[in-house]
């Protein structure tokens, strides 16, 4: 089955692009918008500079509508890491934090160096049960995790997050959505997460320099609570902004980068986002079946559901150059080679990957 979406992208015929977990492609339409916007913005007679505030509000509103989060609880950032560090800085320092062992370094490292008392959950096929056990013994205030793991593709059960919030309403749950958003339907308001943060350059296909933070009202009140109580001393020029906004958005934001993210979301809506998800999930299911039949998946992936769009193929990472020479864009991660399937991929891409693994990899 050919991808109904690949025609919107400039993909060389000799290239099989399976490295969206590293960086997603921009559509032709998004690239054209960027070129026109950038040229117009730097004309001396433009009015775009005076419209920056309205442009950024429009971006926040688009994000809020796409992920069902109030626009006033959406904050823009240059990337996940910048927003996440700002969030950590606003949490009470006595909070105890539960992390996943070997989660994304930009999740675990800043949490640890921020000085929070923390503990780790073993990441295996019993992940959800491990989290429940750790909560019972460690009694954390906050659980922080990547929704999809960047090395293995392991995906947290989102229904588990909802039930966890129901069982532990006081537990703050914070998710890194960078390897998830753009691959599945997501309703922030009903998700059980108190915050989800993401960069836009992977599965959202929005290039670099943009990211965002989605907050619920409870966490919004907790962050920088002491400063919020003493807001009156701030410069009057800032009185139309909240403390949380000032901390997440302390300087100028690039309207080209944020606008690119908005354009990508609008294109998802134009295609029918639910239809893109169904398409990619079908392709991912085929890939899982083929790789599993060859014994090429990690045990902690093959023995559980759900499945993300990322696979770590258990062949020697030394085969990376072979795959690249064959035109397959991928990346060595952990004990294997990481690939990912997005809406511009199709069954022919999967067949080419399998053929090279079957006949040339060692």
FIFIGU-551314 format. One record per residue: residue in one letter; x, y, z of N, C-alpha, C, O in turn. Coordinates in pm, whole numbers, plus 32768, in hexadecimal, padded with zeros to 4 digits. Each point is the difference from the previous one (the first is absolute). Example, Ala and Ser with C-alpha at 12.3 -4.5 7.8 and 13.67 -1.06 7.14 Angstrom:
REM residues 2
a85277DC7830C7FA780778000805A8078800080687FFE8042 s7F75806B7F768052807780067FB3806D80498033806F8011 
END
This chain:
REM residues 362
x80547F8880007FAC807880008057807C8000805480128059 x7F9980457F43804D807B7FF87FCA806680637F898003801D x80D1805080157FD58068805D7FB1806B7FB6802E80317F98 x7F5C7FF5809A7FB6806E7FC28039808880237FD080667FCF x80977F9B80878038807F8030808C801E7FCA802F80718009 x80147F2A7FC0808A80157FD4800A80677F908068803F7FEF x7F2C7FD37FC48002805F7F91800F80908030801F80587FB1 x7FCA7FC080D0800C80878036808E801F8030801A806D8033 x80417F347FBC8089800F803280647FED7F8F7FE97FB67FA1 x8086808F806C806D7FF07F9F805F7F948033805A801C804F x7F917F6A7F8480527F8F802C80447FC47F857FBD7FD67FA2 x80C580278061804C7FC87F917FD97F6E7FEA7FEC7FB68060 x800880217F237FD57F797FDF805C7F95803A7FD57F90801C x80AB80947FF5805F7F9E803380037FFB809880497FB0803A x7F6880A480078003800B80927F857FC0803F7F8F801B7FD8 x80887F92808A7F967FC98055801180428088805A7FDC804C x7F5080837FD18014805680757FBC7FC3807B7F87800C8012 x80CA7FB180417FCC7FBF8078803C803B807F80037FBD8067 x802B80BE7F928040803C80747FB480778038803B805E8034 x7F407F9D7FC07FAD806680418017800880967FF3806D8038 x802E7F25800F8020800E808E8075805F801B80108030806F x80417FEA7F2B806C8061800E7FD780897FD0802080648040 x7F997FA27F507FD280807FC97F9D7FE37F90801D7FB47FA4 x7F6E808880667F9A7FEA7F9C8011805A7F87804380678006 x7F807F717F8C800380507F867F96806E80047F977FF0803E x8086807E7F817F9D80697FEC7FB97FE97F7B803F7FD97F9E x7F40803E80607FB87FF37F83802980707FA1803680668029 x7FB07F847F58801E80657F9B7FB48082801C8037806D7FF1 x7F4D7F8780397FAE8076801C8037804E80778001807B7FFF x802C7F3F8068803880428075808280477FDB801A806F802E x80387F527F81807D80407FD67FE5807E7FAE80458064800F x7F567F967F9C7FDD80777FB17FCF8070805B802280747FEB x7F8E7F6980787FD18066805F8075804180478003807A8011 x805E7F36801A807580368046804E80627FA78028806B802D x7FEC7F6D7F58804C80567FA47FB980867FEC803F80698008 x7F3F7F927FDF7FB4807B7FE87FF98055807F800D807A7FF9 x7FDF7F4780787FF68048807E808580438023800280758028 x806B7F427FCA808280368023802480777FA7803580648030 x7FAE7F917F4F801D806F7FA57FAC807A8021803380708004 x7F4C7F7A80157FA88071801E8025804280847FF8807A800D x802F7F368056801E80368084807780607FFE8005805E804F x80587F8A7F58807980527FFE7FFB80727F9B806580447FEA x7F277FD37FDA7FEE80787FAF7FF08079805D7FC37FF5806A x8074807D7F6E7FFE807680577F73803780147FE4803D8067 x7FC57FAE7F3A7F7A803A80097F977F9E80367F88801B7FF7 x80A67F7580407FA17F9B80307FB9802E807F80358051804C x7F557F7A7FC97FB98017807F80037F8380587FC07FFD8069 x808A7F9D7F6B80027F82804B803F800F80897FDA7FBA805E x808780A27FAF803F801280837F9C8033806680037FD98075 x7FA5807D7F5F7F9B8036805B7F937F9980217FB18013805C x804D7F807F5A7F997F9A801380347F86804B7FBD7F988005 x80BC80738034803C7F8B80417FAA7FCA80727FEF7F87800C x7FDC80D380477FAF7FD380717F857FB37FD37FE27F958036 x7FD880A17F687F887FBD7FCC80257F7C7FBE7FB57F9F8009 x80BE805D7FB2802C7F857FBE801A7F9280677FD77F8E7FED x806C80948081801F7F9D80667F827FD380497FF37F8B8024 x7FB080D17FF27F7F7FD8803C7FB87F9D7FA57FC27FA0802F x804680787F4F7FC07FA67FA180407F7580067FBA7F9B7FF7 x80CA8060801780467F80800C7FD47FB7807E7FE67F877FFD x801080C180727FD47FC1807D7F737FC87FF17FE37F91802D x7FC680BC7F947F767FD37FEF7FF77F847FA77FB17FA5801B x80A080577F7C80017F8B7FA8802D7F84804D7FC57F957FF3 x80A5807A805C80307F9180527F957FD380637FE87F888012 x7FD880DA802E7F997FDF80617F8B7FB57FC47FCD7FA1803B x800980897F4F7F917FBD7FBD80287F747FD27FB17FA38008 x80CA80507FC8802D7F807FCA800B7F96806E7FDF7F8C7FEA x804E809D808C80177FA1806D7F9C800F807480127FC48069 x7F86808C7F827F9880178065803A803080847FF67FBD8067 x804680B87F948036804280767FDE80947FF2801180387F93 x7FBE800B80D67FE1808E7FF3807780507FCE80717FEB802C x7F7780717F77806D804F7FC9804E804B806A807880187FEF x7F46800D807E80458047806D805D7FA4804F804F80308051 x7FA87F4E7F9980577F9F804380667FC47FA180417F9D8020 x7FCD80A07F6B80647FD67F9D8070806780007FE780797FF6 x80947F5780158073805A800180627FD17F9580127F887FEA x802C80D77FD480597FE37F9180917FFD803080258044805F x802B7F6D7F5E808C7FF0802580507FE27F837FC97FD97F99 x80BA8039807180567FE07F8D80137F6A7FF180237FD27F93 x7FC87FE180D9800E7F6E7FFA7FCD7FC680837FE28049805F x80137F347FA77FD57FBC80798059802480767FCF8023806B x80B57FD47F82805D800C80707FF68088804480048007807B x7FEE80647F387FF58084803C7F8280088055800580308072 x7F8B7FA27F597F838003804C80057FA7807A7FCC80268069 x80717F657F8B80057FA2806F8055803680727FDC7FF28075 x8094804A7F6B8054803B80687FB880718048801080118079 x7FA2803D7F3D7FB1806A803F7F967FC5805C7FE48037806A x7FE17F597F6E7F9D7FBF8054803F7FCC80817FCA8014806D x80AA7FA97F8780447FCD80768022807080627FF57FEF8079 x803480837F518025807080567F8B8036804F801380408068 x7F737FA67F697F8A803280437FC07FA080637FA68026804A x80897F5D7FB87FC87F9E805E80368016808C80748029800F x7F3E7FBC805880338008808A80787FA380127FFD7F8D7FD3 x806C80A3806E807D7FB680087FF87F85805980567FA87FF8 x7F448050805E7FF47F8C80567FB87F8B7FBD7FF27F96803C x7FE1807D7F497FB77F967FBB805B7F887FE5807680107FE1 x7F517F79802C80447F847FDC7FD37FD77F737F8980037FE0 x80D87FD77FCB7FE57FE97F7380207F707FDA806A7FCC8022 x7F397FF67F9980137F797FCD802080077F6B7FB780407FB3 x80B67F7F8025802F80007F76800A7F727FCC80007FA0804D x800980527F2F801A7F7F7FC380957FF07FE88042805B7FCD x7FF37F338058808D7FE57FEA801E80017F697FB87FC07FB3 x80B080878025802A800A7F747F9D80497FA87FFD7FEA7F87 x7FB1806D80B47FAB80587FB0805980657FB9807980058015 x7F49804B7F95804880637FB08058805780597FCE80368064 x80B27FDB7F7D8059804E80567FCE808D801D80188035806D x7FA280097F347FCD808780177F89800180607FD3806B802A x7FFB7F1E7FF87F9A7FF4806980427FE680877FE880488060 x806C7F527FA680397FD78081806F805B8032800280228077 x805A80067F338074804D802D7FDA80838045802E80178070 x7F80803F7F527FDF807E80457FB07FEB8080800A8050805D x7FA77F457FA97FB67FE3807B805F7FDE80717FF1802F8070 x80727F7E7F7180607FD6806580568075802E801080148078 x802780397F2A805A806D80267FB580738042803E8056803F x7F3E7FAE7FB37FB2806680467FF67FE480967FD28055804C x80587F347FDD80077FE3808E7F867FBE803C7FF77FF18079 x7FA97FE77F347F8A7FBD803580237F758035804E7FB77FC3 x7F78802580AE80097F76802B7FB87FAB7F987F9080207FD8 x80B07F767FFB7FC77FB67F90801A7F6B800E80587FD4804B x7F5A7FDF7F6B80117F707FF87FDF7FD67F727FBE80497FB6 x80727F3F80237FF07FD17F787FA57F857FFA7FFD7FAD805C x7FBB80497F367FAE7F8C7FE280457FAE7F93802F80387F9D x7FD77F468076803A7FA97F997FA57FFE7F867F867FEE800B x80B680257F807FB380087F8480057F797FB7805E7FE47FB6 x7F3A7FCB80607FF57F817FBA7F707FED7FD57FB1805F8002 x802B7F267FD87F797FEA7FCC7F948013806B7F8A800E7FDF x809E7FF380A17FA38016806F8009809080337FF280188078 x802480457F2F801A808B80287F9280388059801D803A8069 x7F677FB67F6F7F92803C804D7FF87FC6808D7FEA80498061 x80297F347FAB80017FC180848076803280537FF480148078 x807E7FFF7F468076803480467FE7808D8036802D8021806E x7F8B802F7F457FE18088802D7FA67FFC807B8017804A8060 x7F857F5F7F9F7FA77FF58073804C7FD4807C7FE98034806D x80727F6C7F8380507FD28072805780728037800C8011807A x802F803C7F2C8058806D802B7FB2806E80468031803C8060 x7F577FDE7F717FAC806680417FDC7FD4808E7FFD8052805C x7FE97F2D7FB57FDA7FCC80848073800980647FE980168076 x80927FD97F5A80737FFF805C80448088800C80268028806E x7FEA801E7F238049807F80007FA680788020802F80658035 x7F537F907FAA7F9C80698016802B80877FC4801480618049 x7FFB7FA47F34802D807C7FBF7F9180687FF87F897FE08008 x80A1809C7FE97FA3806C7FE07FEB800D7F6A7F9880307FD3 x80CD7FA57FE07FFF80157F6F80337F827FBA80617FC2802B x7F5D801A7F6A80307F997FA3802280467F7D7FAC80467FC7 x80CF7FA7800A802C803E7F8380307F927FA380537FAD8026 x7F7980517F5F80277F987FA27FEA802C7F707FB1805A7FE4 x80977F677FC37FE5800F7F707F8D7FA37FDC7FFE7F8C8029 x7FA480A77F8B7F8D7FAE7FD9802D7F8D7FA57FCE7F91800A x8092808C7F9F80407F9A7FAC8096800B80158039806D7FFD x80077F218019808F7FFE80198050800E7F807FE37FC07F9B x80828094806A804A80257F88805B7F927FCA801F80007F89 x800C7FA280CB80567F937FD17FAE7F877FD480107FCF7F91 x7F99800380C67FBA7F827FE87F7A80107FBB7FCF7FA27FC1 x7FF480D580497F7980127FCD7F957FD480627F8980047FDE x809D7FD2809A7F9D7FD780647FA28075801C802B80718014 x7F557F717FED7F98806680107FB07FE4807D7FD17F908015 x801F80D480407FB07FF080777F6E7FED7FD97FD1803C7F9F x7FE97F7280AB7F717FEB7FE87FB6807D802E7FFD801E8077 x7FC8802B7F2C7FC0807E80237F847FED80567FDD8058804E x7FE07F357FA67F907FE5805980317FEA808F7FB7801C805F x80C27FB27FAF803C7FF180858015808980407FE980118078 x804480517F3A8014808780367F7C803880347FFC803E806A x7F9A7FAD7F4C7F7C802F802C7FD77FBD80837FD08043805B x80427F3A7FAE7FDC7FB88079805B802780757FD3800A8072 x80AD800D7F70805E802980687FD68086803C80068011807A x7FD2804B7F337FD2808180327F827FF080527FEC80468064 x7FBD7F5D7F737F877FE6804D80217FC8808A7FC280268064 x809F7F7F7FA180267FC3807E8053805D80587FF87FFA807B x8058805C7F45805A8059804A7FEE808F7FCD805780347FBB x7F39800B80667FE580847FC88064806C8028800E80647FBA x80397F8880B480618065802C80887FF07FBB8053805A8005 x7FC37F367FBB807E7FE87FBA800580537F807FA67FF67FAC x80C1805B80468014804A7F83803E7FA27F9980617FBA801E x7F6880447F6A80337FAB7F95802A80597F8B7FAF80487FC7 x80D07FB38019803A80587F9A803B7FA87F90804E7FA6801C x7F8C80757F69802B7FAD7F90804F804D7F977FE180727FDF x80867F4C7FED804680307F897FBB7FC27F8880027F867FEF x7FC080CE7FBE7FB57FCE7F8E804A80077F7C7FC37FEC7F97 x80C08030806B804980197F847FFF7F897FA27FF880137F86 x80127F7380AF7FFF7F897FAA7F747FC57FEF7FF07F927FCD x7FAA80B980607F787FCC7FFB7FA180597FB27FB97FCF7FA8 x804480B180777FA080597FC1801880087F6A807180167FD3 x7F267FD87FE2800A7FF67F6F7FEE7F727FCE7FF47FEA7F87 x80087FB580D77FF07F737FD97F7B7FC6802B7FD87F967FD0 x7FE280AE808A7F857FC780387FA58071802C802E80718015 x7F537F727FF97FA3806280368021801A809280267FA48049 x7FCB80D97FE28022802280897FA98072802F7FFF806C7FC5 x7FB87F7B80A77FA98063803F803D802180877FF27FB3805F x805180BF7FAA80468021807C7FA1800A807680217FD5806F x7F6C80637F7B7FA3801A806E7FD37F8180467FE680038079 x80117F8F7F3F7FD27F82803C80727F9B80127FE77F8D8026 x8093809B7FBF80707FA17FFA80317FD0808880397F938009 x7FB180BC8060803A7FE08082808380468019802F80028072 x800D80377F28807C804C80107FE2808A80387F9B803E7FDE x80BE7FF180777FF9808A802F804F805D7FA57FE480787FF9 x807D7F517FC2804D804C7F9D80357FA27F97802B7F90801E x7FD3809C7F6780447FBB7F92804F80697FB57FCC806A7FDC x80B27F77800C805A805C7FBA80367FB87F85800C7F857FFE x801580C97F9B802F7FC17F85805080617FAB7FE780798002 x80787F537FB5803A80477F8F7FAF7FDE7F847FB67F9E7FFE x805780B57F9A7FB07FED7F8980487FC07F8B7FC47FEC7F97 x80BD7FF5807980507FDC7F897FFC7F6D7FDB803D7FD97F9C x7F7F7FD480B17FFD7F727FE07F7C7FDE7FBB7FEF801F7F8A x7FB47FA280BC7F867FCC7FC37F9D806E7FDC7FA57FE87FB2 x806B809080857FAB80707FDA803380467F837FBD80577FCA x80BA7F8280088035802C7F7D800380987FF17FD480377F9C x8061800C80CD7FFC80928003808980408004800A80798016 x80617F3B7FD68084803B8000802D8027808C7FBB7FE78063 x80BB80567FA2803E801F80807FD8808C80307FD380557FB4 x80417FC080CF7FEB8083803A7F768016803A7FDE80708026 x7FD17F277FE07F7B800E80397FDF7F8D805D80317F907FEF x7F7E808C80737FCF7F9E805F7F92804080517FDE80747FEC x7FE97F4080707F908036804C7FEC7FB3808080337F918013 x7F8080AD80467FDD7FC780817F698008800F7FC6806A7FEC x7FFB7F2680377F727FFB80207FF27FE9809580397FA08035 x7F7E80B680117FEF7FF580917F6D7FF780237FAA80357FB9 x80387F8680B77F7A800C80378000806C806C806A80328027 x7F207FF380087FF58070805D80477FE58084803B805B803A x7FC07F297FF6803E7FE18081809680177FFE803780418058 x800C7F887F42809080117FF9802480927FE5806680318030 x7F4880127F848017808E7FE4800380518081804C8061800B x7F637F79805780008045808280777FDA805580328052804E x7FFE7F327FA6806F7FD180518084803D7FD4805380238054 x7FC17FEB7F29808080307FCC801A8090802D7FAB80587FF1 x80CB7FBE8045802B8086802B7F9A8040805E7FE480777FF9 x7FE47F3680607F94802F8056802A807680577FB4805F8010 x80C57F9C8029802D806E8057800E80827FB27FDF806B8034 x80517F8C7F51800D80797FAE7F7780347FD97FE980797FFD x7FBC7F2C7FE57F79802C7FDB7FBD804E80717FB1805B7FE6 x806F7F8280967FC6804680728035808F800C7FBF8055803D x80B67FC57F8C80408083800C801180417F778067803D7FE2 x7F327FB47FCC8006802D7F76800080987FF5802680357F98 x7FB1801380CF7FE880907FF5807D80517FE57FF8806F7FCC x807E7F5A80578079804E7FED803180037F70805C804B7FDF x7F677F657FCB802F7FF97F767FE280807FB37FA280498020 x80AF7FD07F7C7FF080757FAB7F7480057FC37FCA7F9A7FD5 x7FFD80DC80297F78800F7FCC7FF37FD27F6F7F947FD87FD4 x80D9802E7FE27FFA7FD57F747FE17F6A7FF57FD47FD17F97 x80417FE780D47FEA7F707FFE7F7E7FD680437FE77F898011 x7FC780D680167F8A7FDD804E7F977FB47FAF7FA27FC88039 x806D80367F447FA27FB27FAF80307F717FEC7FC07FB47FB8 x80AE8027808880357F787FF680077FC2808B801E80448062 x7FC57F3B7FA5800A7FB9807F80927FDE801E805680047FA9 x7FC47FDC80D580857FD58028802A7F847FB180717FF67FD2 x7F317FAC802080207F847FB98025801E7F6F805F7FC57FCB x7F5880947FF4802280237F76808980427FF9804E7FE37FA5 x7FD0807580B9808280437FFF80727F9D8013806D80127FC9 x7F7B7F85808480697F9D801880107F9F7F8C806F7FD47FE3 x7F23800B7FDB80097FA87F8B8027804C7F81803F7FC87FA7 x7F9B80B68052801980517F888048808180287FC8806D7FF6 x80B77F878038804480748039803580637F9A802280718024 x7FE67F6A7F5F803880597F9A7FAE7FFB7F827F8F7FD07FFF x80AC80637F967FBA80017F807FF67F747FC6805F7FB18006 x7F2F80317FC27FEA7F817FBC800680157F6A7FD780687FCD x805B7F367FEE801180077F6F7F7B7FDE7FBD7FD37F8D8004 x7FEF80D57FBF7F7F7FE87FC0800C7FA57F867FA07FBB7FDD x80D480427FE480137FA37F907FFE7F7180327FBE7FAA7FC4 x808A803A80A980057F7980367F787FD680387FD07F937FE3 x7FF380C4806D7F7F7FDE803A7F937FF87F947FA67FAC8007 x806380AB7F967FA17FFB7F92800D7F827FAF7F9C7FCE7FCC x80DD7FFC802980147F827FB97FB67F8F80477FC17FAB7FC0 x8048805480C57FB57F9D804D7F6A800E7FE97FBA7F9D7FEF x801680DE80117F7380177FE77FD77FCF7F767F987FC07FF1 x80BA805C7FAB7FE07FD57F797FFB7F687FF57FAC7FC97FB8 x80AE7FF3808E80007F6F7FFC7F817FC7803E7FC77FA07FCC x800D809B80A37F857FD1803F7F87801A7FA77FA67FAD7FF5 x805980C77FCA7F92801F7FA57FFD7F9F7F8B7F957FDD7FCE x80E27FF7800680027FA07F937FD17F76802E7FBB7FBA7FB6 x806A802080C47FC87F8580397F6780057FFC7FBF7F9F7FD9 x800980D3804F7F6F800E80017FC77FFA7F727F957FC87FEA x80B280737FB87FD37FFD7F747FFC7F717FCB7FA27FDB7FBA x80C17FD5806880037F747FD57F987FAC804A7FD27F9A7FCD x800B809280AB7FAD7FB08059805C7FB4805E802E7F927FE1 x7FEC80A9809380667FC780597FDF7F71802680597FAB8005 x7F29803980187FDB7F78802680207F9D7F9180267F8F801B x7FC9809C7F67801F7FA77F8F80967FE57FF680297F917FE0 x802980D5803B80927FEA7FFC80297F9D806D80597FAE7FEB x7F67805B8089801F7FA4806E7FDB7F727FDA804D7FA38017 x7F3D804A7FAF7FD67F7A7FD7805F7FC57F9980227F8A8005 x800980CB7F9D805C7FD17F9980837FD1803D802E7F927FE2 x800F80C2807280837FDC80387FF47F8A8060805B7FAD8007 x7F38804980437FF17F90805C7FF57F7C7FB580327F9A802F x7F8E80677F5D7FF97F887FAE808A7FD87FCE80247F8B8001 x802980D87FD380887FE57FD080587FCD8072804E7FA37FEE x7FA4809A8087804E7FD780747FDD7F71802880587FB38025 x7F2980297FD57FD77F78802180407F9B7FA1802A7F95802B x7FDD808D7F5480427FA87F9F80947FF3801F80397F937FFA x800680DD8028808F7FFD801F801A7FAD807D80607FB28004 x7F4C805E805F80117FB2807C7FF77F6B7FE380517FB18030 x7F4B80277F817FED7F727FE280797FC87FB6802F7F938020 x800380B67F7E80727FCF7FB0807F7FF8805580497F9E7FF7 x7FD180C880598079800180527FF87F98806E80647FC08022 x7F26802F80167FEF7F9B806A80147F747FCA803D7FAB8042 x7F91803C7F45800F7F7A7FC680917FDC7FE780227F8A7FF6 x803380DA7FFF808F7FEC7FEA804E80038084807A7FF18000 x7F428022806E8043800580828057807B801080687FFA8041 x7F6D80767F86805480787FFD7FD1806D8060803180717FF9 x7F717F6E80607FCF8064805D802E7FE1808E80127F8C8025 x800080DD802A80247FF0808C7F8F7FB8804C7F8B80127FE0 x809B7F9D80847F9D7FB7804D7F9C805E80427F897FE28005 x80A58090802C7FA5805B80467F9F80457FA17FA28042802C x80757FAF7F537FA280337F9C7FA27F927FD17F8780157FF8 x80AF7F777FE87FAF7F957FC67F9C7FCA80647F987FCB7FD9 x8085804180A87FA97FC780667F99806280377FC47FE68068 x802780897F537FA0806180347FBF804F7F90803180037F8F x7F61803B80907FBF80657FB17FFB807C8058800E7FF38079 x7FE080817F527FEE80247F738086800F7FB8806A7FF6803D x7F8E80217F3F8076800F7FAD800C80907FD07F9E803B7FD2 x80D97FFE8039801980857FC9802A7FF47F6E80017F937FC9 x802180DC7FFA802E80027F7580957FE37FF580367FFE7F92 x800D7FEB80DE80917FEB8004801F7F6D801A7FC17FC08053 x80A3800C7F6380327F79801880988005800E804580487FB7 x7FEE7F6B80A880907FEB8009801B7F747FCC7FE87F9D8046 x8049805B7F3F80167F807FBD807F7FC08037806B803C7FFD x7F877F4B803480707FBE8042805C7FBA7F9D80077F867FF7 x804080D07FBF80717FD37FAE8078804F802E7FF180688040 x80847F687FA2807B8042802B800080927FD37FED801B7F89 x8029804380D28005808D7FD88067801E7F957FF880687FBF x80677F3E802E806380147F957FBE7FFF7F76803C802E7F9F x7F497F9E80587FB780007F817FC9808A7FDB7FC680117F95 x804C804F80C37FCF80877FE6803180367F7A7FB180337FB1 x80D27FC28036803680367F847FCC7FB57F867FEA803C7F97 x80047F4180777FC57FB17F937F7680367FDD7FE280177F8B x7FCB7FFE80D97F7A80327FE88003808B7FC27FB3801E7FA4 x80A58036808D800B80877FC8802E7FFB7F6F7FCE804A7FAC x80907F5E803780317FF27F767F917FCF7FA38002801C7F88 x7F9E7F9B80B07F8E7FD07FB17F8F80687FF87F967FE57FC8 x8082808F80717F9E806C7FF87F9B800280717FA0804D7FFB x80747F5F806B7FA37FFB80718033805B806F80677FE4803D x7F5180887FDD8024805C806A7FD17FC680857F8A7FE58014 x80D5800680487FE57FC28080806B80308061804B805D7FE0 x7FBE7F6480988067802C805E801B7F9080647FA37FBF8030 x80DE802A7FF0801F7F9B80677FDD8034808A8029806E8026 x7F8C7F4380257FDA8024808980027F8280557FC87F997FDA x80768070809B80027F8D805A803D7F867FBE806E80077FC9 x7F4A7F89803D80347F817FCD7FDB7FE57F6F80197F927FCE x7FAB80D07FED7FD67FE77F777FFB807D7FAC804880618019 x7F637F9C7F827FEC806E7FA27F72803480127FA07FB37FFA x805380D0801B7F7C803B80157FC680327F7D804380447FB3 x7F3E7F9880357FB480327F8D7F78802F80327FD47FDB806D x7FEB80747F437F79802D80217FAF80127F81803480277F98 x7F4A7FBB80717FA780097F8E7F9C807080167FB780028063 x8047805D7F3C7FA3807080097FA680017F8480057FA47FAE x7FAB80C180467F9880017F99803880067F727FB97FDB7FA1 x80C38052804C803980027F7A80437F7C7FDC80347FF17F91 x7FCD7FAF80CB80347F7B7FE37F917FA47FD07F89801C8014 x809E7F767FAB7F9B7FA17FD180387F72800380707FE98030 x7F437FB97F9D80277F748006807E7FE57FAE804D7FA68021 x7FC880A67F75807A7FEE7FB0807B8020805380677FBE7FF2 x7F9080A88065807180208059801C7F8B805D80737FDC8016 x7F237FEB802180117F8D805A803C7F8A7FB5805B7FBE8034 x7F7580267F5480347F8E7FB3809380137FDF804D7FA08004 x7FDC80DA7FDA808C80197FE280567FE8807C806B7FC37FF7 x7F68806E807B804A7FEB807D800E7F6C801D806D7FD18021 x7F277FE57FD380037F71801F80597FB47F9E80477FA48027 x7FB480827F5A80537FBD7F9C8095800F8021804C7FA07FF7 x7FDD80D8802F808D8017801F80277FB4807E806C7FC78008 x7F3C803A805C801D7FB4807B800B7F6B7FE1805B7FBD8031 x7F4B80107F7E7FFD7F717FE180777FD27FAC80307F908010 x7FFF80C67F9680627FD47F9D808C8038801480617FC77FCE x7FAD80A9807B8083804080068035801C808C807980098013 x7F2E8004804E802D8020808880407F8780417FE17F8E7FDD x8078808B808080417F91804880158024809380357FAF804C 
END
